[in-house]
Amino acid sequence: MAIDTASTRRTPSPAHTTGTGRRTTDVPARRTHRGRENGAVRSAAEGVEGVEGVEGAEMRNVREVQDVRTDFARIAQEAHDDAVRVGVSEAARTLQDTLGQSLTGLIADVRNVKAVGQWARGTRLPHPETAQRLRHAYHVVQLLRPVERPAGIRAWFLGLNPLLDDTPPAIALRTDPTAVLKAARAFAFHG
């Protein structure tokens, strides 16, 4: 039913058919500034079958968001588990393959980046503090890997990050690995 604005009485609105042959009634037709009916509003309303259809679509969207959050929580937990269990040489090898030897050396805060290759081959062990930085970096890489390519991960480590007071994560990892991990989670979840 449409409302006749001139007399404020209800008048039957015209029945509309959709492309599927269904008839829909009571579809409000809006008038544009020149007095013509806006077909876009009518066609958008034609695909919706009552309030239940809209609520059903909203529920599907809520479920999809919950699925994404569940998937992200699973990815975050797997990244954490990998970082805890991985050996230092494997972490160094993964970092070297993903980030490159120079960036891995910058993260580890070493003067001689050839040490990264030695750690990756297992011929040399890093100092405990350096090994911990490698584990933190490995954790971040494992968190970002499902959502970003290696070039994007390198760019993320080198870029100025507003969540880290515009400090590149590669540098901030030395002093505040928790903040870097939070920034990586935010990037991985929100993109």
Protein Blocks (a to p, Z undefined) as FASTA:
>chain_A
ZZdfklopacdddddddfkopacehiacdddfkopacfklmmmmmmpgcjklmmmmmmmm
mmmmmmmmmmmmmmmmmmmmmmmmpcfklmmmmmmmmnopklmmmmnopablmlmmmmmn
opaccdfklmmmmmmmmmmmmmmmmmocfklmmmmmmpccfkloopafklmmmmmmmlmm
mmmmmmmmnZZ
